[in-house]
Amino acid sequence: MPCKRGRCRMAYIEGEQRGQHTLFPTTLDELIPPDHVYRVIEAFVGRLDMAKLGFIRSEPGETGRSGYDPRDLLKLYLYGYLWQIRSSRRLETECQRNVEVMWLLGRLVPDYKSIAEFRRMHREAVAEAGAELVHFRAFRGPGAWRVGSDRCFEVPVGE
């Protein structure tokens, strides 16, 4: 407690030092609650048939530079729709600063050109996947946002 002129008061609550090492490091998975909507997006996209929806390069190519998995970019777009973020530059920034997006994409940071090109090439498929997610939510009700440990959707009894 700092004291001035005979009057003592409590110090401020202080955060950790940025360079401080910890015995038990926090993982990205520990920062995202088990019932978070991003876990639903992860499980939902994981169960989609990307080729059937019309995503080009839904299977990796044999030659050339590896591209981003369309599932990862679709997760980023569903995140953008959820938070009303349309700009590919803003989505790139979210990948760099938002822990939830880091978790969702496994710390991938696609550049804005890749994000914009994905949108241009898959406009209808992204819209259809988004509509399926909205339909799933409307069909299943409030409990639809819960994901079980086996990445299956859970709907609690009574909801």
N, C-alpha and C positions, 0 to 999 in steps of 0.2 A: 504494500500500500504506500503510494507516494504521499508524503506529508509536506504541506506548505503552511508556514506561519502557525504551526501547532494544530492545524486541521488535517486529519487523515481521511483519505477517500480511496475507494477501490480503483484499481487500474482497469483499463478496457479489456474486453475479451480479445485475445489475439489468435490469429490463425497460425497455421504451421509455416515454418520457413520454407521457401520454395526449394532450397537445396537439401532439405532435411530427408535423410534416409529413414525408412521405417522397417520394422521387423517383418510385418505382414503387408506386402504391397497390395494396393487395391487394384482389382482387375476391372475392365470395362463391364464384365458380366455382373459384378457385384454392385455396380452403380445403377443398373436398370432393374426396377422392381419386377417380380415374376408376373404380375398382371398388367404390365404396361402395354399400351397399344402397339408399340414397335415390335414386340414379340409376336403379336398377331400378324402384323405385316410380314415379318420374317417367315412365319409358318405358312401364311396364305400364299406368298410368292413361291415358296418351296414346293407347294403342292400343285402349282399351275403347270399345264402342258404348254411350254413356251412356243414350240413349233406350231401347235394347233392354233394358238392365238395369232400367229403370223410374225413372230419375232425372227428377223434375219440373223443368222449366225447364232442360233440357239444351241448349236454344237460347235466346239472350238475348231478352227481351221487347222489344216495340216502344215501350211506354209505361211510365211510372213510373220509379222510381229503379232504377239498375242494381244487380243482386245479385252475390253471389260466384259464380264459375264452380263448378258442382258438382264438377268435376275437382279444383279446389284443395282444397275441403273433404273430398273423398274421400281425397286424399293425406294430409291432416292426420289423418283417422281411421285410415288404414293405419299411419301413424307411431305413433299412439296405441296401436293393437293390438300393434305390434311391441314397444313399451316398456311395455305394460300400463298405459296411462294412459286412464282412462275418463271422468274429470271434464272437462266442457267449460270450466270455469274454469282447470283445470290446463293444458289444451291451449292456451287463450288465453295463459297465462303462458309456455308453451314457445315460442309464436310471437314473443314479445318478447325472449326471452333466449337461445334455442338457435340457433346459427349454421346448423346443419344444417336446421332447420325454416325458417329465413329463406331459405335457398337453395331448399328444396323449394317454398315458396309464393311466391317472388319478393318477400319482405319484406312480404307481406300480414299483417295482424293482425286477423282477424275477432274480434268480441266474443263473449263466452260465450253470449249469447242466440242469435246467428246459428248458432253451432256446435251448440247444443242443439236448435234448431228444425230444422236440417238432419238431425240424427240422428232426431228424431221423425218427420219426413216421409219419410225414406228408410231406415228400419231394415232392411227386407228386402233392398233393393238394396245397401246397404253390406255386409251379411253375405254376400251372393252374391259381390260383388267381392273381399272378403277370402278367401272360400273358393276363388275362382279363382286368387288369388295363391298360396295355400298349395298348391293342386293343381299349379300351374305349377312351383313349387319342388320338390315331391315327384316330379313326372314327369320333370323335367329333371336333377335331382341337384345336387351342390355347385356346378358351374360355371354354374348358372342365374342366379346373381346378377351375372354380368358383362354389361355393356352396351357395344355397339360404338359407334363414332363416329357412325354413322347412326341411333342410338337403337334399333337392333335388338338382340335378345338374342343373345349369343354363347355357345356351348357348346364349350369347347376340346376338341380331339381327345385321346383317352386318358382322359377323365373320365367 
